[in-house]
Amino acid sequence: MSAHHTSITVRFSDLDPWGHVNHARYLSYFESARIELLDDIGFGILDMATTGRQIVLVELTAKYLAASNLHDSLDVTTRVGSIQRATSHWHQEAHCDGAPVATLDIRCAF
């Protein structure tokens, strides 16, 4: 599967007291990008829920590389690295003006 791109604009409520994006907000950004990818390929969360299926995040490794600030436009790239019988591995990157600001590697169960 090719990379999926999601654009996210940093809001005031995402900031820590020093004016940078709070580290925990990146997890929400990455989750929003995964949900958008699933919707785009026909596996929307609501569609899966009506059939009793779900994807559950079971492990994550986050790396924070640079600060993001109010009104920054982040490009979040999502790739599904591998899919096994009941698990999948995903890699995500957030960039601002082409520079990496955070990455996330996750393992999900289905």
Backbone as XML, in Angstrom:
<?xml version="1.0"?>
<chain id="A" units="angstrom">
  <residue number="1" name="MET">
    <atom name="N" x="0.838" y="-1.169" z="0.000"/>
    <atom name="CA" x="0.000" y="0.000" z="0.000"/>
    <atom name="C" x="0.893" y="1.246" z="0.000"/>
  </residue>
  <residue number="2" name="SER">
    <atom name="N" x="0.514" y="2.234" z="-0.783"/>
    <atom name="CA" x="1.301" y="3.465" z="-0.834"/>
    <atom name="C" x="1.029" y="4.323" z="0.409"/>
  </residue>
  <residue number="3" name="ALA">
    <atom name="N" x="1.840" y="5.327" z="0.581"/>
    <atom name="CA" x="1.701" y="6.213" z="1.732"/>
    <atom name="C" x="0.423" y="7.036" z="1.630"/>
  </residue>
  <residue number="4" name="HIS">
    <atom name="N" x="-0.203" y="7.243" z="2.759"/>
    <atom name="CA" x="-1.406" y="8.080" z="2.856"/>
    <atom name="C" x="-1.015" y="9.374" z="3.568"/>
  </residue>
  <residue number="5" name="HIS">
    <atom name="N" x="-1.510" y="10.513" z="3.089"/>
    <atom name="CA" x="-1.160" y="11.810" z="3.671"/>
    <atom name="C" x="-2.388" y="12.477" z="4.273"/>
  </residue>
  <residue number="6" name="THR">
    <atom name="N" x="-2.200" y="13.025" z="5.455"/>
    <atom name="CA" x="-3.240" y="13.775" z="6.149"/>
    <atom name="C" x="-2.644" y="15.107" z="6.584"/>
  </residue>
  <residue number="7" name="SER">
    <atom name="N" x="-3.379" y="16.189" z="6.369"/>
    <atom name="CA" x="-2.925" y="17.514" z="6.779"/>
    <atom name="C" x="-3.636" y="17.902" z="8.077"/>
  </residue>
  <residue number="8" name="ILE">
    <atom name="N" x="-2.842" y="18.359" z="9.047"/>
    <atom name="CA" x="-3.381" y="18.777" z="10.345"/>
    <atom name="C" x="-2.799" y="20.139" z="10.678"/>
  </residue>
  <residue number="9" name="THR">
    <atom name="N" x="-3.666" y="21.063" z="11.088"/>
    <atom name="CA" x="-3.229" y="22.395" z="11.501"/>
    <atom name="C" x="-3.234" y="22.462" z="13.028"/>
  </residue>
  <residue number="10" name="VAL">
    <atom name="N" x="-2.127" y="22.898" z="13.595"/>
    <atom name="CA" x="-1.985" y="22.984" z="15.047"/>
    <atom name="C" x="-2.908" y="24.080" z="15.586"/>
  </residue>
  <residue number="11" name="ARG">
    <atom name="N" x="-3.715" y="23.705" z="16.600"/>
    <atom name="CA" x="-4.646" y="24.636" z="17.246"/>
    <atom name="C" x="-4.099" y="25.068" z="18.612"/>
  </residue>
  <residue number="12" name="PHE">
    <atom name="N" x="-4.629" y="26.160" z="19.127"/>
    <atom name="CA" x="-4.194" y="26.685" z="20.418"/>
    <atom name="C" x="-4.348" y="25.644" z="21.526"/>
  </residue>
  <residue number="13" name="SER">
    <atom name="N" x="-5.442" y="24.882" z="21.503"/>
    <atom name="CA" x="-5.692" y="23.887" z="22.558"/>
    <atom name="C" x="-4.698" y="22.727" z="22.530"/>
  </residue>
  <residue number="14" name="ASP">
    <atom name="N" x="-3.893" y="22.619" z="21.472"/>
    <atom name="CA" x="-2.885" y="21.557" z="21.358"/>
    <atom name="C" x="-1.569" y="21.919" z="22.049"/>
  </residue>
  <residue number="15" name="LEU">
    <atom name="N" x="-1.432" y="23.160" z="22.490"/>
    <atom name="CA" x="-0.148" y="23.661" z="22.971"/>
    <atom name="C" x="0.072" y="23.414" z="24.458"/>
  </residue>
  <residue number="16" name="ASP">
    <atom name="N" x="1.349" y="23.266" z="24.807"/>
    <atom name="CA" x="1.740" y="23.187" z="26.214"/>
    <atom name="C" x="2.005" y="24.619" z="26.711"/>
  </residue>
  <residue number="17" name="PRO">
    <atom name="N" x="2.344" y="24.795" z="27.986"/>
    <atom name="CA" x="2.559" y="26.157" z="28.499"/>
    <atom name="C" x="3.699" y="26.925" z="27.807"/>
  </residue>
  <residue number="18" name="TRP">
    <atom name="N" x="4.570" y="26.254" z="27.085"/>
    <atom name="CA" x="5.692" y="26.897" z="26.411"/>
    <atom name="C" x="5.390" y="27.224" z="24.946"/>
  </residue>
  <residue number="19" name="GLY">
    <atom name="N" x="4.144" y="26.961" z="24.518"/>
    <atom name="CA" x="3.740" y="27.313" z="23.164"/>
    <atom name="C" x="4.053" y="26.275" z="22.104"/>
  </residue>
  <residue number="20" name="HIS">
    <atom name="N" x="4.476" y="25.082" z="22.523"/>
    <atom name="CA" x="4.748" y="23.982" z="21.589"/>
    <atom name="C" x="3.619" y="22.961" z="21.675"/>
  </residue>
  <residue number="21" name="VAL">
    <atom name="N" x="3.485" y="22.155" z="20.640"/>
    <atom name="CA" x="2.492" y="21.085" z="20.683"/>
    <atom name="C" x="2.853" y="20.123" z="21.814"/>
  </residue>
  <residue number="22" name="ASN">
    <atom name="N" x="1.880" y="19.845" z="22.670"/>
    <atom name="CA" x="2.073" y="18.892" z="23.754"/>
    <atom name="C" x="2.335" y="17.511" z="23.158"/>
  </residue>
  <residue number="23" name="HIS">
    <atom name="N" x="3.295" y="16.796" z="23.731"/>
    <atom name="CA" x="3.699" y="15.494" z="23.172"/>
    <atom name="C" x="2.519" y="14.534" z="23.002"/>
  </residue>
  <residue number="24" name="ALA">
    <atom name="N" x="1.569" y="14.546" z="23.910"/>
    <atom name="CA" x="0.433" y="13.625" z="23.824"/>
    <atom name="C" x="-0.485" y="13.942" z="22.646"/>
  </residue>
  <residue number="25" name="ARG">
    <atom name="N" x="-0.510" y="15.194" z="22.197"/>
    <atom name="CA" x="-1.369" y="15.567" z="21.068"/>
    <atom name="C" x="-0.933" y="14.882" z="19.774"/>
  </residue>
  <residue number="26" name="TYR">
    <atom name="N" x="0.365" y="14.593" z="19.651"/>
    <atom name="CA" x="0.819" y="13.894" z="18.451"/>
    <atom name="C" x="0.130" y="12.540" z="18.320"/>
  </residue>
  <residue number="27" name="LEU">
    <atom name="N" x="-0.151" y="11.883" z="19.448"/>
    <atom name="CA" x="-0.843" y="10.589" z="19.383"/>
    <atom name="C" x="-2.225" y="10.764" z="18.763"/>
  </residue>
  <residue number="28" name="SER">
    <atom name="N" x="-2.905" y="11.857" z="19.104"/>
    <atom name="CA" x="-4.207" y="12.149" z="18.494"/>
    <atom name="C" x="-4.071" y="12.462" z="17.009"/>
  </residue>
  <residue number="29" name="TYR">
    <atom name="N" x="-3.025" y="13.219" z="16.658"/>
    <atom name="CA" x="-2.799" y="13.517" z="15.239"/>
    <atom name="C" x="-2.596" y="12.226" z="14.449"/>
  </residue>
  <residue number="30" name="PHE">
    <atom name="N" x="-1.755" y="11.349" z="14.983"/>
    <atom name="CA" x="-1.477" y="10.090" z="14.295"/>
    <atom name="C" x="-2.733" y="9.220" z="14.219"/>
  </residue>
  <residue number="31" name="GLU">
    <atom name="N" x="-3.519" y="9.196" z="15.287"/>
    <atom name="CA" x="-4.753" y="8.409" z="15.265"/>
    <atom name="C" x="-5.722" y="8.950" z="14.218"/>
  </residue>
  <residue number="32" name="SER">
    <atom name="N" x="-5.871" y="10.264" z="14.141"/>
    <atom name="CA" x="-6.743" y="10.868" z="13.129"/>
    <atom name="C" x="-6.302" y="10.468" z="11.722"/>
  </residue>
  <residue number="33" name="ALA">
    <atom name="N" x="-5.003" y="10.440" z="11.495"/>
    <atom name="CA" x="-4.479" y="10.060" z="10.174"/>
    <atom name="C" x="-4.780" y="8.588" z="9.873"/>
  </residue>
  <residue number="34" name="ARG">
    <atom name="N" x="-4.658" y="7.715" z="10.887"/>
    <atom name="CA" x="-4.978" y="6.291" z="10.665"/>
    <atom name="C" x="-6.458" y="6.109" z="10.352"/>
  </residue>
  <residue number="35" name="ILE">
    <atom name="N" x="-7.321" y="6.814" z="11.072"/>
    <atom name="CA" x="-8.768" y="6.727" z="10.841"/>
    <atom name="C" x="-9.105" y="7.210" z="9.432"/>
  </residue>
  <residue number="36" name="GLU">
    <atom name="N" x="-8.469" y="8.294" z="9.005"/>
    <atom name="CA" x="-8.707" y="8.809" z="7.658"/>
    <atom name="C" x="-8.261" y="7.797" z="6.603"/>
  </residue>
  <residue number="37" name="LEU">
    <atom name="N" x="-7.116" y="7.175" z="6.804"/>
    <atom name="CA" x="-6.647" y="6.143" z="5.868"/>
    <atom name="C" x="-7.663" y="5.002" z="5.792"/>
  </residue>
  <residue number="38" name="LEU">
    <atom name="N" x="-8.110" y="4.516" z="6.939"/>
    <atom name="CA" x="-9.076" y="3.408" z="6.949"/>
    <atom name="C" x="-10.365" y="3.798" z="6.233"/>
  </residue>
  <residue number="39" name="ASP">
    <atom name="N" x="-10.858" y="5.018" z="6.469"/>
    <atom name="CA" x="-12.055" y="5.490" z="5.760"/>
    <atom name="C" x="-11.827" y="5.488" z="4.254"/>
  </residue>
  <residue number="40" name="ASP">
    <atom name="N" x="-10.662" y="5.981" z="3.836"/>
    <atom name="CA" x="-10.368" y="6.093" z="2.408"/>
    <atom name="C" x="-10.268" y="4.749" z="1.697"/>
  </residue>
  <residue number="41" name="ILE">
    <atom name="N" x="-9.903" y="3.694" z="2.426"/>
    <atom name="CA" x="-9.790" y="2.382" z="1.779"/>
    <atom name="C" x="-11.010" y="1.488" z="2.040"/>
  </residue>
  <residue number="42" name="GLY">
    <atom name="N" x="-12.069" y="2.071" z="2.630"/>
    <atom name="CA" x="-13.315" y="1.324" z="2.801"/>
    <atom name="C" x="-13.430" y="0.507" z="4.076"/>
  </residue>
  <residue number="43" name="PHE">
    <atom name="N" x="-12.588" y="0.799" z="5.055"/>
    <atom name="CA" x="-12.648" y="0.093" z="6.336"/>
    <atom name="C" x="-12.883" y="1.084" z="7.470"/>
  </residue>
  <residue number="44" name="GLY">
    <atom name="N" x="-13.858" y="1.980" z="7.293"/>
    <atom name="CA" x="-14.155" y="2.991" z="8.295"/>
    <atom name="C" x="-14.508" y="2.366" z="9.637"/>
  </residue>
  <residue number="45" name="ILE">
    <atom name="N" x="-14.208" y="3.096" z="10.693"/>
    <atom name="CA" x="-14.437" y="2.603" z="12.050"/>
    <atom name="C" x="-15.907" y="2.250" z="12.266"/>
  </residue>
  <residue number="46" name="LEU">
    <atom name="N" x="-16.831" y="3.093" z="11.805"/>
    <atom name="CA" x="-18.253" y="2.802" z="11.988"/>
    <atom name="C" x="-18.676" y="1.569" z="11.205"/>
  </residue>
  <residue number="47" name="ASP">
    <atom name="N" x="-18.132" y="1.401" z="9.999"/>
    <atom name="CA" x="-18.442" y="0.214" z="9.200"/>
    <atom name="C" x="-17.955" y="-1.050" z="9.908"/>
  </residue>
  <residue number="48" name="MET">
    <atom name="N" x="-16.746" y="-1.001" z="10.452"/>
    <atom name="CA" x="-16.218" y="-2.171" z="11.155"/>
    <atom name="C" x="-17.022" y="-2.453" z="12.413"/>
  </residue>
  <residue number="49" name="ALA">
    <atom name="N" x="-17.426" y="-1.401" z="13.127"/>
    <atom name="CA" x="-18.177" y="-1.585" z="14.372"/>
    <atom name="C" x="-19.514" y="-2.285" z="14.125"/>
  </residue>
  <residue number="50" name="THR">
    <atom name="N" x="-20.173" y="-1.961" z="13.017"/>
    <atom name="CA" x="-21.471" y="-2.586" z="12.735"/>
    <atom name="C" x="-21.335" y="-4.069" z="12.419"/>
  </residue>
  <residue number="51" name="THR">
    <atom name="N" x="-20.131" y="-4.498" z="12.038"/>
    <atom name="CA" x="-19.908" y="-5.920" z="11.749"/>
    <atom name="C" x="-19.163" y="-6.626" z="12.880"/>
  </residue>
  <residue number="52" name="GLY">
    <atom name="N" x="-18.961" y="-5.909" z="14.002"/>
    <atom name="CA" x="-18.310" y="-6.516" z="15.156"/>
    <atom name="C" x="-16.804" y="-6.619" z="15.057"/>
  </residue>
  <residue number="53" name="ARG">
    <atom name="N" x="-16.192" y="-5.865" z="14.158"/>
    <atom name="CA" x="-14.734" y="-5.890" z="14.007"/>
    <atom name="C" x="-14.133" y="-4.615" z="14.569"/>
  </residue>
  <residue number="54" name="GLN">
    <atom name="N" x="-12.888" y="-4.726" z="15.021"/>
    <atom name="CA" x="-12.178" y="-3.540" z="15.474"/>
    <atom name="C" x="-10.678" y="-3.737" z="15.357"/>
  </residue>
  <residue number="55" name="ILE">
    <atom name="N" x="-9.978" y="-2.629" z="15.249"/>
    <atom name="CA" x="-8.523" y="-2.644" z="15.256"/>
    <atom name="C" x="-8.102" y="-2.009" z="16.573"/>
  </residue>
  <residue number="56" name="VAL">
    <atom name="N" x="-7.265" y="-2.719" z="17.323"/>
    <atom name="CA" x="-6.845" y="-2.266" z="18.645"/>
    <atom name="C" x="-5.341" y="-2.060" z="18.649"/>
  </residue>
  <residue number="57" name="LEU">
    <atom name="N" x="-4.906" y="-0.876" z="19.058"/>
    <atom name="CA" x="-3.486" y="-0.591" z="19.184"/>
    <atom name="C" x="-2.967" y="-1.320" z="20.416"/>
  </residue>
  <residue number="58" name="VAL">
    <atom name="N" x="-1.904" y="-2.125" z="20.239"/>
    <atom name="CA" x="-1.376" y="-2.904" z="21.363"/>
    <atom name="C" x="0.043" y="-2.522" z="21.761"/>
  </residue>
  <residue number="59" name="GLU">
    <atom name="N" x="0.743" y="-1.774" z="20.907"/>
    <atom name="CA" x="2.119" y="-1.379" z="21.221"/>
    <atom name="C" x="2.474" y="-0.141" z="20.401"/>
  </residue>
  <residue number="60" name="LEU">
    <atom name="N" x="3.220" y="0.782" z="21.023"/>
    <atom name="CA" x="3.648" y="1.957" z="20.267"/>
    <atom name="C" x="5.021" y="2.423" z="20.720"/>
  </residue>
  <residue number="61" name="THR">
    <atom name="N" x="5.731" y="3.026" z="19.762"/>
    <atom name="CA" x="7.006" y="3.690" z="20.026"/>
    <atom name="C" x="6.951" y="5.037" z="19.340"/>
  </residue>
  <residue number="62" name="ALA">
    <atom name="N" x="7.002" y="6.095" z="20.144"/>
    <atom name="CA" x="6.958" y="7.455" z="19.616"/>
    <atom name="C" x="8.325" y="8.109" z="19.766"/>
  </residue>
  <residue number="63" name="LYS">
    <atom name="N" x="8.672" y="8.923" z="18.765"/>
    <atom name="CA" x="9.901" y="9.711" z="18.824"/>
    <atom name="C" x="9.540" y="11.148" z="18.482"/>
  </residue>
  <residue number="64" name="TYR">
    <atom name="N" x="10.049" y="12.063" z="19.314"/>
    <atom name="CA" x="9.799" y="13.478" z="19.109"/>
    <atom name="C" x="11.106" y="14.128" z="18.667"/>
  </residue>
  <residue number="65" name="LEU">
    <atom name="N" x="11.076" y="14.766" z="17.495"/>
    <atom name="CA" x="12.299" y="15.229" z="16.860"/>
    <atom name="C" x="12.454" y="16.745" z="16.847"/>
  </residue>
  <residue number="66" name="ALA">
    <atom name="N" x="11.349" y="17.462" z="16.853"/>
    <atom name="CA" x="11.386" y="18.925" z="16.819"/>
    <atom name="C" x="10.048" y="19.460" z="17.312"/>
  </residue>
  <residue number="67" name="ALA">
    <atom name="N" x="10.015" y="20.726" z="17.670"/>
    <atom name="CA" x="8.790" y="21.350" z="18.167"/>
    <atom name="C" x="7.892" y="21.793" z="17.011"/>
  </residue>
  <residue number="68" name="SER">
    <atom name="N" x="6.589" y="21.729" z="17.261"/>
    <atom name="CA" x="5.603" y="22.321" z="16.356"/>
    <atom name="C" x="4.896" y="23.420" z="17.135"/>
  </residue>
  <residue number="69" name="ASN">
    <atom name="N" x="4.431" y="24.436" z="16.421"/>
    <atom name="CA" x="3.862" y="25.621" z="17.052"/>
    <atom name="C" x="2.486" y="25.946" z="16.492"/>
  </residue>
  <residue number="70" name="LEU">
    <atom name="N" x="1.837" y="26.903" z="17.121"/>
    <atom name="CA" x="0.509" y="27.333" z="16.727"/>
    <atom name="C" x="0.446" y="27.645" z="15.231"/>
  </residue>
  <residue number="71" name="HIS">
    <atom name="N" x="-0.593" y="27.140" z="14.587"/>
    <atom name="CA" x="-0.887" y="27.346" z="13.163"/>
    <atom name="C" x="0.053" y="26.613" z="12.211"/>
  </residue>
  <residue number="72" name="ASP">
    <atom name="N" x="1.014" y="25.842" z="12.733"/>
    <atom name="CA" x="1.830" y="25.029" z="11.827"/>
    <atom name="C" x="0.920" y="24.050" z="11.092"/>
  </residue>
  <residue number="73" name="SER">
    <atom name="N" x="1.238" y="23.800" z="9.847"/>
    <atom name="CA" x="0.538" y="22.791" z="9.057"/>
    <atom name="C" x="1.411" y="21.546" z="9.023"/>
  </residue>
  <residue number="74" name="LEU">
    <atom name="N" x="0.898" y="20.469" z="9.589"/>
    <atom name="CA" x="1.646" y="19.218" z="9.647"/>
    <atom name="C" x="1.142" y="18.269" z="8.572"/>
  </residue>
  <residue number="75" name="ASP">
    <atom name="N" x="2.073" y="17.631" z="7.890"/>
    <atom name="CA" x="1.748" y="16.570" z="6.938"/>
    <atom name="C" x="2.055" y="15.257" z="7.643"/>
  </residue>
  <residue number="76" name="VAL">
    <atom name="N" x="1.005" y="14.473" z="7.887"/>
    <atom name="CA" x="1.179" y="13.182" z="8.550"/>
    <atom name="C" x="1.105" y="12.086" z="7.492"/>
  </residue>
  <residue number="77" name="THR">
    <atom name="N" x="2.194" y="11.350" z="7.371"/>
    <atom name="CA" x="2.288" y="10.247" z="6.419"/>
    <atom name="C" x="2.065" y="8.942" z="7.175"/>
  </residue>
  <residue number="78" name="THR">
    <atom name="N" x="1.186" y="8.096" z="6.641"/>
    <atom name="CA" x="0.871" y="6.813" z="7.267"/>
    <atom name="C" x="1.145" y="5.698" z="6.281"/>
  </residue>
  <residue number="79" name="ARG">
    <atom name="N" x="1.872" y="4.686" z="6.748"/>
    <atom name="CA" x="2.149" y="3.496" z="5.938"/>
    <atom name="C" x="1.840" y="2.248" z="6.762"/>
  </residue>
  <residue number="80" name="VAL">
    <atom name="N" x="1.178" y="1.302" z="6.134"/>
    <atom name="CA" x="0.992" y="0.003" z="6.773"/>
    <atom name="C" x="2.172" y="-0.843" z="6.336"/>
  </residue>
  <residue number="81" name="GLY">
    <atom name="N" x="3.019" y="-1.207" z="7.307"/>
    <atom name="CA" x="4.254" y="-1.910" z="6.980"/>
    <atom name="C" x="4.056" y="-3.378" z="6.688"/>
  </residue>
  <residue number="82" name="SER">
    <atom name="N" x="3.303" y="-4.046" z="7.537"/>
    <atom name="CA" x="3.066" y="-5.473" z="7.326"/>
    <atom name="C" x="1.730" y="-5.855" z="7.932"/>
  </residue>
  <residue number="83" name="ILE">
    <atom name="N" x="1.131" y="-6.868" z="7.337"/>
    <atom name="CA" x="-0.139" y="-7.393" z="7.840"/>
    <atom name="C" x="0.005" y="-8.900" z="7.965"/>
  </residue>
  <residue number="84" name="GLN">
    <atom name="N" x="-0.170" y="-9.390" z="9.190"/>
    <atom name="CA" x="-0.190" y="-10.831" z="9.416"/>
    <atom name="C" x="-1.640" y="-11.264" z="9.640"/>
  </residue>
  <residue number="85" name="ARG">
    <atom name="N" x="-1.816" y="-12.488" z="10.086"/>
    <atom name="CA" x="-3.156" y="-13.036" z="10.281"/>
    <atom name="C" x="-4.005" y="-12.180" z="11.209"/>
  </residue>
  <residue number="86" name="ALA">
    <atom name="N" x="-3.457" y="-11.757" z="12.350"/>
    <atom name="CA" x="-4.242" y="-10.997" z="13.326"/>
    <atom name="C" x="-3.578" y="-9.701" z="13.774"/>
  </residue>
  <residue number="87" name="THR">
    <atom name="N" x="-2.410" y="-9.374" z="13.225"/>
    <atom name="CA" x="-1.727" y="-8.137" z="13.620"/>
    <atom name="C" x="-1.242" y="-7.371" z="12.394"/>
  </residue>
  <residue number="88" name="SER">
    <atom name="N" x="-0.985" y="-6.106" z="12.618"/>
    <atom name="CA" x="-0.412" y="-5.268" z="11.564"/>
    <atom name="C" x="0.565" y="-4.294" z="12.211"/>
  </residue>
  <residue number="89" name="HIS">
    <atom name="N" x="1.550" y="-3.878" z="11.436"/>
    <atom name="CA" x="2.538" y="-2.891" z="11.881"/>
    <atom name="C" x="2.387" y="-1.664" z="11.000"/>
  </residue>
  <residue number="90" name="TRP">
    <atom name="N" x="2.399" y="-0.496" z="11.626"/>
    <atom name="CA" x="2.204" y="0.773" z="10.938"/>
    <atom name="C" x="3.369" y="1.697" z="11.269"/>
  </residue>
  <residue number="91" name="HIS">
    <atom name="N" x="3.727" y="2.569" z="10.323"/>
    <atom name="CA" x="4.737" y="3.600" z="10.567"/>
    <atom name="C" x="4.136" y="4.938" z="10.151"/>
  </residue>
  <residue number="92" name="GLN">
    <atom name="N" x="4.274" y="5.928" z="11.028"/>
    <atom name="CA" x="3.743" y="7.253" z="10.737"/>
    <atom name="C" x="4.811" y="8.309" z="11.013"/>
  </residue>
  <residue number="93" name="GLU">
    <atom name="N" x="4.768" y="9.364" z="10.203"/>
    <atom name="CA" x="5.691" y="10.482" z="10.360"/>
    <atom name="C" x="4.911" y="11.781" z="10.244"/>
  </residue>
  <residue number="94" name="ALA">
    <atom name="N" x="5.244" y="12.753" z="11.104"/>
    <atom name="CA" x="4.675" y="14.094" z="11.006"/>
    <atom name="C" x="5.799" y="15.031" z="10.575"/>
  </residue>
  <residue number="95" name="HIS">
    <atom name="N" x="5.528" y="15.819" z="9.534"/>
    <atom name="CA" x="6.506" y="16.788" z="9.012"/>
    <atom name="C" x="5.896" y="18.187" z="9.018"/>
  </residue>
  <residue number="96" name="CYS">
    <atom name="N" x="6.738" y="19.168" z="9.253"/>
    <atom name="CA" x="6.350" y="20.569" z="9.135"/>
    <atom name="C" x="7.328" y="21.231" z="8.175"/>
  </residue>
  <residue number="97" name="ASP">
    <atom name="N" x="6.806" y="21.760" z="7.094"/>
    <atom name="CA" x="7.660" y="22.370" z="6.059"/>
    <atom name="C" x="8.757" y="21.412" z="5.598"/>
  </residue>
  <residue number="98" name="GLY">
    <atom name="N" x="8.423" y="20.131" z="5.500"/>
    <atom name="CA" x="9.357" y="19.120" z="5.016"/>
    <atom name="C" x="10.292" y="18.547" z="6.060"/>
  </residue>
  <residue number="99" name="ALA">
    <atom name="N" x="10.329" y="19.143" z="7.246"/>
    <atom name="CA" x="11.222" y="18.670" z="8.308"/>
    <atom name="C" x="10.454" y="17.743" z="9.263"/>
  </residue>
  <residue number="100" name="PRO">
    <atom name="N" x="11.042" y="16.607" z="9.621"/>
    <atom name="CA" x="10.348" y="15.687" z="10.528"/>
    <atom name="C" x="10.237" y="16.267" z="11.935"/>
  </residue>
  <residue number="101" name="VAL">
    <atom name="N" x="9.053" y="16.105" z="12.549"/>
    <atom name="CA" x="8.852" y="16.564" z="13.925"/>
    <atom name="C" x="8.527" y="15.421" z="14.881"/>
  </residue>
  <residue number="102" name="ALA">
    <atom name="N" x="7.950" y="14.325" z="14.361"/>
    <atom name="CA" x="7.637" y="13.186" z="15.227"/>
    <atom name="C" x="7.405" y="11.947" z="14.362"/>
  </residue>
  <residue number="103" name="THR">
    <atom name="N" x="7.668" y="10.777" z="14.953"/>
    <atom name="CA" x="7.366" y="9.507" z="14.286"/>
    <atom name="C" x="6.656" y="8.597" z="15.272"/>
  </residue>
  <residue number="104" name="LEU">
    <atom name="N" x="5.912" y="7.654" z="14.725"/>
    <atom name="CA" x="5.206" y="6.678" z="15.540"/>
    <atom name="C" x="5.239" y="5.332" z="14.829"/>
  </residue>
  <residue number="105" name="ASP">
    <atom name="N" x="5.652" y="4.304" z="15.552"/>
    <atom name="CA" x="5.567" y="2.934" z="15.072"/>
    <atom name="C" x="4.613" y="2.204" z="15.990"/>
  </residue>
  <residue number="106" name="ILE">
    <atom name="N" x="3.628" y="1.515" z="15.398"/>
    <atom name="CA" x="2.634" y="0.830" z="16.213"/>
    <atom name="C" x="2.408" y="-0.600" z="15.713"/>
  </residue>
  <residue number="107" name="ARG">
    <atom name="N" x="1.904" y="-1.397" z="16.628"/>
    <atom name="CA" x="1.419" y="-2.750" z="16.294"/>
    <atom name="C" x="-0.030" y="-2.796" z="16.719"/>
  </residue>
  <residue number="108" name="CYS">
    <atom name="N" x="-0.865" y="-3.278" z="15.834"/>
    <atom name="CA" x="-2.303" y="-3.358" z="16.081"/>
    <atom name="C" x="-2.763" y="-4.808" z="15.980"/>
  </residue>
  <residue number="109" name="ALA">
    <atom name="N" x="-3.809" y="-5.125" z="16.722"/>
    <atom name="CA" x="-4.463" y="-6.428" z="16.624"/>
    <atom name="C" x="-5.823" y="-6.208" z="16.001"/>
  </residue>
  <residue number="110" name="PHE">
    <atom name="N" x="-6.307" y="-7.219" z="15.277"/>
    <atom name="CA" x="-7.596" y="-7.120" z="14.591"/>
    <atom name="C" x="-8.560" y="-8.100" z="15.212"/>
  </residue>
</chain>
